[in-house]
Amino acid sequence: MTYIVNDKCIACKYTDCVEVCPVDCFYEGENMLVIHPDECIDCGVCEPECPADAIRPDTEPDMEEWVEFNRKYAEMWPVIITKKDQLPEAEERDGETGKLEKYFSEAAGEGG
């Protein structure tokens, strides 16, 4: 099992999860985070830290595409280990559906 980040993170990018990760497997895009599935040790400490409920175990239904999505962008984006402020529109976008199509950016974040 591994944990992944899904589209609930897009346009919110809460980073509470990165500070509790013991293996630094979070990577930062411009408007979301991902988890490298090959680096995640399945400890689960990040899942309850996410206010947007965007971190899920890959054992849930229809998660295969999110595992590959997380792997792809983790290999393109910089690692993030320090908590930052969420995006300005986070509270407004939290819980919104269709965020992958509406807001996702492939651009890398700053990392750090």
MDTraj code that builds the backbone (N, CA, C; nanometers):
import mdtraj as md
import numpy as np

residues = "MET THR TYR ILE VAL ASN ASP LYS CYS ILE ALA CYS LYS TYR THR ASP CYS VAL GLU VAL CYS PRO VAL ASP CYS PHE TYR GLU GLY GLU ASN MET LEU VAL ILE HIS PRO ASP GLU CYS ILE ASP CYS GLY VAL CYS GLU PRO GLU CYS PRO ALA ASP ALA ILE ARG PRO ASP THR GLU PRO ASP MET GLU GLU TRP VAL GLU PHE ASN ARG LYS TYR ALA GLU MET TRP PRO VAL ILE ILE THR LYS LYS ASP GLN LEU PRO GLU ALA GLU GLU ARG ASP GLY GLU THR GLY LYS LEU GLU LYS TYR PHE SER GLU ALA ALA GLY GLU GLY GLY".split()
xyz = np.array([
    [0.0845, -0.1186, 0.0000],
    [0.0000, 0.0000, 0.0000],
    [0.0888, 0.1247, 0.0000],
    [0.0363, 0.2288, -0.0595],
    [0.0996, 0.3596, -0.0554],
    [-0.0110, 0.4641, -0.0434],
    [0.0262, 0.5843, -0.0133],
    [-0.0693, 0.6944, -0.0089],
    [-0.0475, 0.7817, -0.1311],
    [-0.1532, 0.8442, -0.1761],
    [-0.1472, 0.9337, -0.2916],
    [-0.2212, 1.0624, -0.2584],
    [-0.1961, 1.1634, -0.3390],
    [-0.2703, 1.2888, -0.3297],
    [-0.3620, 1.2932, -0.4514],
    [-0.4887, 1.3277, -0.4297],
    [-0.5822, 1.3352, -0.5424],
    [-0.6166, 1.4809, -0.5740],
    [-0.7143, 1.4996, -0.6622],
    [-0.7479, 1.6337, -0.7120],
    [-0.8070, 1.7276, -0.6075],
    [-0.8397, 1.6781, -0.4896],
    [-0.8898, 1.7674, -0.3843],
    [-0.7831, 1.8673, -0.3401],
    [-0.6562, 1.8356, -0.3666],
    [-0.5457, 1.9241, -0.3279],
    [-0.5311, 2.0430, -0.4238],
    [-0.5731, 2.0244, -0.5471],
    [-0.5562, 2.1271, -0.6499],
    [-0.6252, 2.2568, -0.6079],
    [-0.5540, 2.3669, -0.6222],
    [-0.6023, 2.5021, -0.5910],
    [-0.6180, 2.5265, -0.4408],
    [-0.5748, 2.4319, -0.3585],
    [-0.5725, 2.4510, -0.2129],
    [-0.4276, 2.4465, -0.1643],
    [-0.3627, 2.3340, -0.1889],
    [-0.2230, 2.3085, -0.1535],
    [-0.1925, 2.3411, -0.0076],
    [-0.2686, 2.2759, 0.0813],
    [-0.2342, 2.2805, 0.2236],
    [-0.1062, 2.1992, 0.2393],
    [-0.0160, 2.2419, 0.3233],
    [0.1115, 2.1711, 0.3369],
    [0.1348, 2.1174, 0.4780],
    [0.0295, 2.1025, 0.5546],
    [0.0406, 2.0470, 0.6898],
    [0.1051, 1.9080, 0.6859],
    [0.0790, 1.8344, 0.5796],
    [0.1255, 1.6967, 0.5648],
    [0.2765, 1.6838, 0.5530],
    [0.3428, 1.7812, 0.4927],
    [0.4852, 1.7654, 0.4640],
    [0.5710, 1.7647, 0.5905],
    [0.5272, 1.8341, 0.6931],
    [0.6067, 1.8409, 0.8158],
    [0.6040, 1.7115, 0.8962],
    [0.5012, 1.6301, 0.8798],
    [0.4926, 1.5053, 0.9563],
    [0.5505, 1.3863, 0.8811],
    [0.5798, 1.4017, 0.7536],
    [0.6305, 1.2907, 0.6725],
    [0.7730, 1.2548, 0.7148],
    [0.7957, 1.1304, 0.7596],
    [0.9292, 1.0930, 0.8062],
    [1.0293, 1.0655, 0.6933],
    [0.9815, 1.0538, 0.5694],
    [1.0724, 1.0202, 0.4583],
    [1.0767, 1.1266, 0.3490],
    [1.0128, 1.2393, 0.3700],
    [1.0168, 1.3504, 0.2740],
    [0.9798, 1.3068, 0.1320],
    [0.8631, 1.2468, 0.1178],
    [0.8214, 1.1965, -0.0139],
    [0.7167, 1.2852, -0.0811],
    [0.6979, 1.4094, -0.0313],
    [0.6051, 1.5032, -0.0943],
    [0.6806, 1.5916, -0.1934],
    [0.6152, 1.6198, -0.3047],
    [0.6721, 1.7034, -0.4099],
    [0.5723, 1.8136, -0.4430],
    [0.6255, 1.9323, -0.4750],
    [0.5404, 2.0498, -0.4883],
    [0.5264, 2.0976, -0.6319],
    [0.4007, 2.1029, -0.6756],
    [0.3668, 2.1673, -0.8016],
    [0.3204, 2.3090, -0.7730],
    [0.2912, 2.3811, -0.8776],
    [0.2466, 2.5195, -0.8632],
    [0.1217, 2.5300, -0.7763],
    [0.0269, 2.4357, -0.7946],
    [-0.0972, 2.4490, -0.7181],
    [-0.1454, 2.3193, -0.6518],
    [-0.0542, 2.2250, -0.6309],
    [-0.0878, 2.1034, -0.5555],
    [0.0390, 2.0313, -0.5144],
    [0.0228, 1.9307, -0.4307],
    [0.1318, 1.8429, -0.3896],
    [0.1054, 1.7031, -0.4430],
    [0.2097, 1.6235, -0.4527],
    [0.1955, 1.4804, -0.4818],
    [0.2897, 1.4038, -0.3895],
    [0.2658, 1.2737, -0.3784],
    [0.3498, 1.1827, -0.3011],
    [0.4166, 1.0872, -0.3985],
    [0.5464, 1.0682, -0.3852],
    [0.6134, 0.9696, -0.4707],
    [0.5775, 0.8315, -0.4156],
    [0.5021, 0.7511, -0.4919],
    [0.4551, 0.6230, -0.4389],
    [0.5668, 0.5235, -0.4094],
    [0.6821, 0.5388, -0.4715],
    [0.7934, 0.4474, -0.4454],
    [0.8734, 0.4878, -0.3215],
    [0.8519, 0.6088, -0.2729],
    [0.9232, 0.6573, -0.1548],
    [0.8373, 0.6518, -0.0285],
    [0.7065, 0.6528, -0.0460],
    [0.6133, 0.6480, 0.0674],
    [0.6303, 0.5159, 0.1419],
    [0.6401, 0.5235, 0.2747],
    [0.6561, 0.4024, 0.3555],
    [0.5241, 0.3570, 0.4179],
    [0.4150, 0.4141, 0.3726],
    [0.2816, 0.3708, 0.4134],
    [0.2531, 0.3890, 0.5623],
    [0.3162, 0.4877, 0.6234],
    [0.2959, 0.5077, 0.7670],
    [0.1603, 0.5713, 0.7971],
    [0.1082, 0.6502, 0.7031],
    [-0.0240, 0.7084, 0.7192],
    [-0.0325, 0.8327, 0.8057],
    [0.0787, 0.8845, 0.8557],
    [0.0702, 1.0015, 0.9431],
    [0.0251, 1.1267, 0.8695],
    [0.0433, 1.1311, 0.7390],
    [0.0046, 1.2490, 0.6617],
    [-0.1460, 1.2590, 0.6395],
    [-0.2122, 1.1465, 0.6268],
    [-0.3546, 1.1451, 0.5899],
    [-0.4424, 1.2309, 0.6809],
    [-0.4350, 1.2164, 0.8130],
    [-0.5217, 1.2987, 0.8984],
    [-0.4816, 1.4463, 0.9040],
    [-0.3629, 1.4807, 0.8553],
    [-0.3163, 1.6194, 0.8586],
    [-0.3768, 1.7044, 0.7471],
    [-0.4323, 1.6425, 0.6449],
    [-0.4819, 1.7156, 0.5286],
    [-0.6230, 1.7702, 0.5516],
    [-0.6381, 1.9033, 0.5588],
    [-0.7710, 1.9614, 0.5800],
    [-0.8665, 1.9374, 0.4624],
    [-0.8117, 1.9126, 0.3439],
    [-0.8959, 1.8934, 0.2255],
    [-0.9292, 1.7469, 0.1995],
    [-0.8823, 1.6559, 0.2838],
    [-0.9042, 1.5121, 0.2660],
    [-0.8536, 1.4651, 0.1288],
    [-0.7385, 1.5176, 0.0872],
    [-0.6831, 1.4873, -0.0442],
    [-0.5828, 1.3726, -0.0427],
    [-0.5459, 1.3241, 0.0744],
    [-0.4505, 1.2129, 0.0837],
    [-0.5272, 1.0859, 0.1141],
    [-0.5126, 0.9883, 0.0243],
    [-0.5893, 0.8650, 0.0358],
    [-0.4981, 0.7441, 0.0152],
    [-0.5328, 0.6292, 0.0736],
    [-0.4558, 0.5077, 0.0470],
    [-0.4866, 0.4573, -0.0943],
    [-0.3891, 0.3955, -0.1575],
    [-0.4103, 0.3468, -0.2941],
    [-0.4988, 0.2226, -0.2992],
    [-0.5390, 0.1719, -0.1843],
    [-0.6255, 0.0545, -0.1797],
    [-0.7721, 0.0890, -0.2029],
    [-0.8057, 0.2167, -0.2060],
    [-0.9433, 0.2564, -0.2333],
    [-0.9742, 0.2354, -0.3816],
    [-1.1010, 0.2211, -0.4182],
    [-1.1369, 0.1988, -0.5586],
    [-1.0894, 0.3111, -0.6507],
    [-1.0505, 0.2754, -0.7719],
    [-1.0133, 0.3694, -0.8785],
    [-0.8932, 0.4573, -0.8439],
    [-0.7985, 0.4043, -0.7696],
    [-0.6809, 0.4824, -0.7312],
    [-0.5614, 0.4601, -0.8242],
    [-0.5679, 0.3606, -0.9125],
    [-0.4532, 0.3305, -0.9988],
    [-0.4076, 0.4535, -1.0766],
    [-0.5014, 0.5285, -1.1338],
    [-0.4644, 0.6469, -1.2117],
    [-0.3962, 0.7524, -1.1249],
    [-0.4358, 0.7622, -0.9970],
    [-0.3746, 0.8605, -0.9085],
    [-0.2340, 0.8189, -0.8655],
    [-0.2097, 0.6878, -0.8556],
    [-0.0740, 0.6411, -0.8256],
    [0.0194, 0.6852, -0.9377],
    [-0.0217, 0.6635, -1.0617],
    [0.0617, 0.7023, -1.1760],
    [0.0741, 0.8539, -1.1878],
    [-0.0319, 0.9251, -1.1610],
    [-0.0302, 1.0715, -1.1619],
    [0.0721, 1.1223, -1.0599],
    [0.0665, 1.0683, -0.9376],
    [0.1597, 1.1096, -0.8327],
    [0.3034, 1.0762, -0.8715],
    [0.3250, 0.9570, -0.9272],
    [0.4599, 0.9175, -0.9677],
    [0.5141, 1.0128, -1.0749],
    [0.4324, 1.0413, -1.1749],
    [0.4752, 1.1270, -1.2859],
    [0.5219, 1.2644, -1.2368],
    [0.4400, 1.3274, -1.1552],
    [0.4731, 1.4637, -1.1129],
    [0.5784, 1.4666, -1.0013],
    [0.5875, 1.3626, -0.9201],
    [0.6926, 1.3564, -0.8189],
    [0.8298, 1.3515, -0.8854],
    [0.8348, 1.2944, -1.0034],
    [0.9614, 1.2868, -1.0755],
    [0.9939, 1.4163, -1.1498],
    [0.8978, 1.5085, -1.1564],
    [0.9184, 1.6366, -1.2265],
    [0.9322, 1.7555, -1.1314],
    [0.8721, 1.7450, -1.0143],
    [0.8639, 1.8584, -0.9228],
    [0.9650, 1.8461, -0.8084],
    [0.9979, 1.9585, -0.7415],
    [1.0925, 1.9543, -0.6302],
    [1.0289, 1.9024, -0.5007],
    [1.1119, 1.8421, -0.4181],
    [1.0668, 1.7936, -0.2883],
    [1.0301, 1.9131, -0.1994],
    [0.9311, 1.8932, -0.1143],
    [0.8911, 1.9956, -0.0176],
    [0.8883, 1.9310, 0.1205],
    [0.9548, 1.9952, 0.2160],
    [0.9607, 1.9416, 0.3522],
    [0.9190, 2.0444, 0.4575],
    [0.8941, 2.1666, 0.4130],
    [0.8605, 2.2749, 0.5054],
    [0.7186, 2.3241, 0.4802],
    [0.6430, 2.3395, 0.5861],
    [0.5062, 2.3889, 0.5741],
    [0.5063, 2.5327, 0.5220],
    [0.4144, 2.5602, 0.4299],
    [0.3949, 2.6940, 0.3739],
    [0.2470, 2.7305, 0.3880],
    [0.2153, 2.8553, 0.3629],
    [0.0748, 2.8966, 0.3623],
    [0.0026, 2.8295, 0.2464],
    [-0.1226, 2.7957, 0.2681],
    [-0.2034, 2.7410, 0.1596],
    [-0.2254, 2.8491, 0.0538],
    [-0.2754, 2.8092, -0.0610],
    [-0.3018, 2.9051, -0.1671],
    [-0.4123, 3.0012, -0.1231],
    [-0.4099, 3.1251, -0.1738],
    [-0.5084, 3.2259, -0.1310],
    [-0.6536, 3.1830, -0.1503],
    [-0.6811, 3.1039, -0.2542],
    [-0.8186, 3.0623, -0.2819],
    [-0.8550, 2.9288, -0.2178],
    [-0.7710, 2.8773, -0.1289],
    [-0.7899, 2.7442, -0.0715],
    [-0.9265, 2.7250, -0.0065],
    [-0.9660, 2.8158, 0.0788],
    [-1.0945, 2.7978, 0.1475],
    [-1.2110, 2.8003, 0.0496],
    [-1.2022, 2.8850, -0.0512],
    [-1.3076, 2.8948, -0.1518],
    [-1.3150, 2.7693, -0.2391],
    [-1.1995, 2.7101, -0.2711],
    [-1.1925, 2.5943, -0.3623],
    [-1.2052, 2.4600, -0.2911],
    [-1.1868, 2.4582, -0.1592],
    [-1.1931, 2.3330, -0.0831],
    [-1.3299, 2.2682, -0.1015],
    [-1.3297, 2.1436, -0.1447],
    [-1.4540, 2.0699, -0.1646],
    [-1.5137, 2.0840, -0.3028],
    [-1.4600, 2.1721, -0.3841],
    [-1.5088, 2.1906, -0.5204],
    [-1.4769, 2.0657, -0.6032],
    [-1.5636, 2.0308, -0.6955],
    [-1.5388, 1.9159, -0.7831],
    [-1.4871, 1.9635, -0.9191],
    [-1.4279, 1.8716, -0.9934],
    [-1.3789, 1.9027, -1.1277],
    [-1.2535, 1.9884, -1.1296],
    [-1.1770, 1.9871, -1.0212],
    [-1.0612, 2.0758, -1.0121],
    [-0.9472, 2.0358, -1.1058],
    [-0.9358, 1.9079, -1.1381],
    [-0.8292, 1.8658, -1.2296],
    [-0.8453, 1.9345, -1.3647],
    [-0.9651, 1.9361, -1.4163],
    [-0.9924, 1.9975, -1.5462],
    [-0.9895, 2.1501, -1.5405],
    [-1.0323, 2.2066, -1.4293],
    [-1.0444, 2.3525, -1.4180],
    [-0.9140, 2.4234, -1.3824],
    [-0.8356, 2.3658, -1.2903],
    [-0.7269, 2.4424, -1.2300],
    [-0.5874, 2.3808, -1.2360],
    [-0.5751, 2.2528, -1.2652],
    [-0.4446, 2.1871, -1.2535],
    [-0.3385, 2.2516, -1.3414],
    [-0.2202, 2.2690, -1.2834],
    [-0.1039, 2.3209, -1.3558],
    [0.0094, 2.2192, -1.3434],
    [0.0754, 2.1904, -1.4551],
    [0.1905, 2.1003, -1.4543],
    [0.3178, 2.1712, -1.4078],
    [0.3119, 2.3024, -1.3902],
    [0.4306, 2.3778, -1.3508],
    [0.4774, 2.3359, -1.2116],
    [0.6071, 2.3366, -1.1936],
    [0.6664, 2.3012, -1.0652],
    [0.6478, 2.4131, -0.9640],
    [0.6434, 2.3757, -0.8379],
    [0.6444, 2.4725, -0.7296],
    [0.7890, 2.5049, -0.6940],
    [0.8066, 2.5758, -0.5840],
    [0.9401, 2.6173, -0.5413],
    [1.0135, 2.5093, -0.4635],
    [0.9388, 2.4172, -0.3998],
    [1.0016, 2.3181, -0.3137],
    [1.0528, 2.3844, -0.1870],
    [1.1255, 2.3087, -0.1089],
    [1.1852, 2.3656, 0.0116],
    [1.1392, 2.3060, 0.1394],
])
top = md.Topology()
chain = top.add_chain()
for i, resn in enumerate(residues, 1):
    res = top.add_residue(resn, chain, resSeq=i)
    for name in ("N", "CA", "C"):
        top.add_atom(name, md.element.get_by_symbol(name[0]), res)
traj = md.Trajectory(xyz[None], top)
